């Protein structure tokens, strides 16, 4: 399918501003750029309730924001998604992905628990992973405190947040103390060393480019850490048998498309229940830009339906 006309128009307008290469950005500029992009989300959805709380991280308490979907009683034990935001592990936060989390809550009928994990370069690998695992373990061990059905906990994220979700699920599959019902990976980065057709075809001009991925990885990884480490590139895990059921969504014009599909195929071949969908004509982060890409709004409904299907 050709590139969606609204996405093409947006990319053309963005190119006309002659933005600097991500390689030249400071971390502060990278963070502002993502926040600006998320400003295209569109009207923010009303939810039944939003709560602020903290949970133990690996080293210090981490903030979480809890979204109760419309129509749900605040005290009811609901299915829940522990959500890790995107931003290349150097950008993003609870505020940048507020609209995404509100939409996910309503579309999936799950309580969304968004985590403010530590970012690089202030806190490099594996700090984010440690925070995400510690928070997930705590929430799963205290479901009543969050109004969560302990048997219906999903771990999810978008982009680099989906990388973290996949890593946490791989870790949980080897550790009996943590049970996760399913994982949701939205436009995930699955292999920072990948040389795929989609990375070559969409290396420039499709919102997330190779320069951005290189910029973020440079700040995330300490010297001497191999980007092929499965905790960085979860597609390279030696064994994926026993990981939670997976719902994976990619975008057709995203350089990350092929590695997301490769992970879905690998899970299915390992006997993991897997649901995969590639959004036709879409670019990376399309789901966060409903104000300029109308398809995002209908895609969110489909995403919610697919998430619900993983819990049945």
C-alpha positions as CSV (number, residue, x, y, z in Angstrom):
1,X,0.0,0.0,0.0
2,X,1.3,3.5,-0.7
3,X,2.2,5.9,2.1
4,X,-0.9,7.3,3.7
5,X,-1.6,10.8,2.2
6,X,-1.9,12.5,5.6
7,X,1.4,10.9,6.7
8,X,3.0,12.0,3.4
9,X,1.7,15.6,3.9
10,X,3.0,15.6,7.5
11,X,6.4,14.3,6.5
12,X,6.6,16.9,3.7
13,X,5.8,19.7,6.1
14,X,8.4,18.4,8.5
15,X,11.1,18.2,5.8
16,X,10.3,21.8,4.7
17,X,11.5,23.0,8.1
18,X,14.9,21.5,7.3
19,X,15.3,19.9,10.8
20,X,18.9,19.2,11.9
21,X,20.2,15.7,11.9
22,X,19.6,13.8,15.1
23,X,23.3,13.2,15.3
24,X,23.8,16.9,16.0
25,X,21.1,17.2,18.7
26,X,21.8,17.5,22.4
27,X,19.8,15.2,24.7
28,X,17.7,18.2,25.8
29,X,16.9,19.0,22.2
30,X,16.0,15.4,21.5
31,X,13.7,15.4,24.5
32,X,12.0,18.6,23.3
33,X,11.6,17.3,19.8
34,X,9.7,14.2,21.0
35,X,7.5,16.3,23.3
36,X,6.7,18.5,20.3
37,X,5.8,15.5,18.1
38,X,3.5,14.1,20.8
39,X,1.7,17.4,20.7
40,X,0.1,16.1,17.4
41,X,-1.8,13.5,19.4
42,X,-5.1,15.3,19.0
43,X,-7.9,15.8,21.5
44,X,-7.1,14.1,24.8
45,X,-9.6,11.5,25.8
46,X,-11.4,11.6,29.1
47,X,-10.9,8.6,31.4
48,X,-12.7,7.6,34.6
49,X,-9.8,8.5,36.8
50,X,-6.1,9.4,36.8
51,X,-4.0,8.7,39.9
52,X,-0.4,9.5,40.7
53,X,1.6,7.1,42.8
54,X,5.1,5.8,43.4
55,X,6.4,2.2,43.3
56,X,9.9,0.8,44.1
57,X,12.4,1.1,41.3
58,X,15.7,-0.7,41.2
59,X,17.4,2.1,43.3
60,X,14.7,4.7,44.2
61,X,11.0,5.1,44.1
62,X,9.6,5.7,40.6
63,X,6.4,7.6,39.7
64,X,3.6,5.8,38.1
65,X,0.4,7.3,36.5
66,X,-2.7,5.0,36.7
67,X,-5.5,5.4,34.2
68,X,-8.9,3.9,34.8
69,X,-10.9,3.5,31.6
70,X,-14.3,5.1,31.2
71,X,-17.2,2.9,32.4
72,X,-15.0,1.0,35.0
73,X,-15.5,1.4,38.7
74,X,-12.4,2.8,40.3
75,X,-12.2,0.1,42.9
76,X,-12.9,-2.8,40.5
77,X,-10.1,-5.4,39.9
78,X,-9.4,-4.8,36.2
79,X,-7.0,-6.3,33.7
80,X,-4.0,-4.0,33.6
81,X,-1.2,-3.0,31.4
82,X,2.1,-1.8,32.9
83,X,3.3,0.6,30.2
84,X,6.8,1.7,29.3
85,X,6.9,4.9,27.1
86,X,9.0,5.3,24.0
87,X,11.6,7.9,23.3
88,X,14.8,5.9,22.5
89,X,15.6,5.4,26.2
90,X,16.8,9.0,26.4
91,X,13.5,10.9,26.0
92,X,9.8,10.8,26.8
93,X,8.0,10.4,30.1
94,X,4.6,10.3,31.8
95,X,3.5,13.6,30.2
96,X,4.7,12.9,26.6
97,X,2.6,9.7,26.5
98,X,-0.4,10.8,28.5
99,X,-2.7,10.9,25.5
100,X,-1.5,7.5,24.3
101,X,-2.1,6.0,27.8
102,X,-5.6,7.5,28.0
103,X,-6.5,6.1,24.6
104,X,-5.1,2.7,25.5
105,X,-7.1,2.5,28.7
106,X,-10.4,3.2,27.0
107,X,-9.7,1.1,23.9
108,X,-8.5,-1.9,25.9
109,X,-10.7,-1.6,29.0
110,X,-7.5,-2.1,31.0
111,X,-6.2,-0.1,33.8
112,X,-3.0,1.4,32.4
113,X,-0.1,1.9,34.8
114,X,2.6,4.0,33.1
115,X,6.1,4.0,34.6
116,X,8.5,6.9,34.8
117,X,11.7,4.8,34.4
118,X,15.2,6.3,34.5
119,X,16.6,7.7,31.2
120,X,20.0,7.8,29.7
121,X,22.5,9.4,29.6
122,X,22.0,10.3,33.2
123,X,21.3,6.6,33.9
124,X,22.6,4.3,31.2
125,X,21.9,0.6,30.5
126,X,20.8,-1.4,32.4
127,X,19.0,1.2,34.6
128,X,15.8,1.4,32.6
129,X,15.5,-2.4,32.5
130,X,16.1,-2.7,36.2
131,X,13.4,-0.1,37.0
132,X,10.9,-1.7,34.7
133,X,11.5,-5.2,36.1
134,X,11.4,-4.0,39.7
135,X,8.2,-2.0,39.2
136,X,6.5,-4.8,37.3
137,X,7.4,-7.3,40.1
138,X,6.1,-4.9,42.8
139,X,2.8,-4.3,41.0
140,X,2.2,-8.0,40.3
141,X,2.9,-8.7,44.0
142,X,0.5,-6.0,45.2
143,X,-2.5,-6.2,42.8
144,X,-5.1,-5.1,45.2
145,X,-3.2,-1.8,45.8
146,X,-3.7,-1.0,42.1
147,X,-7.1,-2.4,41.5
148,X,-5.6,-5.1,39.3
149,X,-6.6,-8.6,38.5
150,X,-3.3,-10.5,39.2
151,X,-4.1,-13.1,36.5
152,X,-4.5,-10.5,33.8
153,X,-1.4,-8.3,33.8
154,X,0.1,-7.2,30.5
155,X,3.5,-5.6,30.1
156,X,3.6,-3.2,27.1
157,X,5.2,-0.3,25.5
158,X,5.8,1.6,22.3
159,X,9.1,1.9,20.4
160,X,12.0,1.7,22.8
161,X,9.4,1.2,25.6
162,X,8.4,-2.0,23.7
163,X,12.1,-3.0,23.8
164,X,11.9,-2.8,27.6
165,X,8.6,-4.7,27.7
166,X,10.1,-7.5,25.6
167,X,13.2,-7.7,27.8
168,X,11.1,-7.8,31.0
169,X,9.0,-10.6,29.6
170,X,12.1,-12.6,28.6
171,X,13.4,-12.1,32.1
172,X,10.1,-13.1,33.7
173,X,10.0,-16.3,31.7
174,X,13.1,-17.4,33.5
175,X,12.0,-16.3,37.0
176,X,9.1,-18.0,38.7
177,X,8.3,-15.1,41.0
178,X,6.8,-13.0,38.2
179,X,3.8,-14.1,36.1
180,X,2.8,-12.0,33.1
181,X,-0.3,-12.8,31.1
182,X,0.7,-11.1,27.8
183,X,2.9,-8.5,26.2
184,X,2.0,-5.7,23.9
185,X,4.7,-4.3,21.6
186,X,3.9,-1.3,19.5
187,X,6.4,-0.4,16.8
188,X,9.1,-2.1,18.8
189,X,12.9,-1.7,18.5
190,X,13.9,-5.4,18.6
191,X,17.4,-5.4,17.2
192,X,19.8,-2.4,17.3
193,X,22.2,-4.3,15.1
194,X,19.6,-5.1,12.4
195,X,20.3,-4.8,8.7
196,X,16.8,-5.3,7.3
197,X,15.0,-4.2,4.2
198,X,12.8,-1.8,6.1
199,X,15.8,-0.2,7.8
200,X,17.4,0.3,4.4
201,X,14.3,1.5,2.6
202,X,13.2,4.0,5.3
203,X,16.6,5.1,6.7
204,X,15.8,8.7,6.1
205,X,12.7,10.8,5.7
206,X,10.2,8.7,7.6
207,X,10.2,10.4,11.0
208,X,12.4,7.9,12.9
209,X,15.6,7.5,10.9
210,X,18.9,5.7,11.4
211,X,20.5,8.9,12.7
212,X,18.0,9.0,15.6
213,X,18.5,5.4,16.5
214,X,22.3,5.9,16.5
215,X,22.0,9.0,18.6
216,X,19.9,7.3,21.2
217,X,22.0,4.2,21.4
218,X,25.2,6.2,21.8
219,X,23.7,7.8,24.9
220,X,22.1,4.7,26.3
221,X,25.0,2.2,26.1
222,X,28.1,2.5,28.3
223,X,31.4,1.8,26.6
224,X,32.0,-1.9,26.1
225,X,28.4,-3.0,26.0
226,X,27.6,-4.9,22.9
227,X,24.4,-3.7,21.2
228,X,23.8,-7.3,20.2
229,X,23.3,-8.2,23.9
230,X,19.7,-9.6,24.1
231,X,18.9,-7.1,26.9
232,X,19.5,-4.4,24.3
233,X,18.3,-6.3,21.2
234,X,15.7,-8.8,22.5
235,X,15.3,-10.4,19.0
236,X,18.8,-11.9,19.6
237,X,17.7,-13.8,22.8
238,X,18.9,-17.4,22.4
239,X,15.6,-18.9,23.5
240,X,12.1,-17.3,23.5
241,X,10.1,-20.4,24.5
242,X,7.9,-19.7,27.5
243,X,7.6,-16.0,27.1
244,X,4.1,-14.5,27.6
245,X,1.6,-14.4,24.7
246,X,2.3,-11.5,22.4
247,X,0.4,-8.8,20.6
248,X,2.8,-7.0,18.2
249,X,1.8,-4.0,15.9
250,X,4.2,-2.4,13.4
251,X,3.8,0.3,10.7
252,X,4.5,-0.3,7.0
253,X,6.8,2.7,6.5
254,X,8.7,2.3,9.7
255,X,12.4,1.3,9.6
256,X,11.6,-1.0,12.6
257,X,8.9,-2.9,10.8
258,X,10.9,-6.0,9.8
259,X,12.4,-6.7,13.2
260,X,9.0,-6.5,14.8
261,X,7.7,-9.0,12.3
262,X,10.7,-11.2,12.8
263,X,10.1,-11.3,16.5
264,X,6.4,-12.2,16.0
265,X,7.5,-15.0,13.6
266,X,10.1,-16.2,16.1
267,X,7.6,-16.3,19.0
268,X,5.0,-18.2,16.9
269,X,7.6,-20.7,15.8
270,X,8.5,-21.2,19.5
271,X,4.9,-22.0,20.3
272,X,4.0,-18.7,21.9
273,X,0.5,-17.4,21.1
274,X,1.1,-14.4,19.0
275,X,-1.0,-11.8,17.3
276,X,0.7,-9.6,14.7
277,X,-0.6,-6.7,12.6
278,X,1.2,-4.2,10.3
279,X,-0.6,-0.9,9.9
280,X,-0.7,-0.2,6.1
281,X,0.6,3.2,4.9
282,X,1.7,4.2,8.4
283,X,4.9,5.7,9.8
284,X,6.6,5.2,13.2
285,X,4.7,7.0,16.0
286,X,1.5,7.3,13.8
287,X,-0.6,6.2,16.8
288,X,0.5,9.4,18.7
289,X,-0.4,11.8,15.9
290,X,-4.2,11.7,15.4
291,X,-4.3,15.4,14.9
292,X,-2.5,15.1,11.5
293,X,-3.0,11.3,10.7
294,X,-6.7,10.5,11.1
295,X,-6.1,6.8,10.7
296,X,-4.5,6.8,14.1
297,X,-7.9,7.1,15.8
298,X,-9.3,4.0,14.2
299,X,-6.0,2.2,14.7
300,X,-6.3,2.8,18.4
301,X,-9.6,1.0,18.5
302,X,-8.1,-2.0,16.7
303,X,-5.1,-2.0,19.0
304,X,-7.5,-2.1,22.0
305,X,-9.4,-4.9,20.6
306,X,-6.3,-7.0,20.0
307,X,-5.1,-6.3,23.5
308,X,-8.4,-7.6,24.9
309,X,-8.2,-10.7,22.8
310,X,-4.9,-11.7,24.5
311,X,-6.7,-11.9,27.8
312,X,-9.5,-14.3,26.6
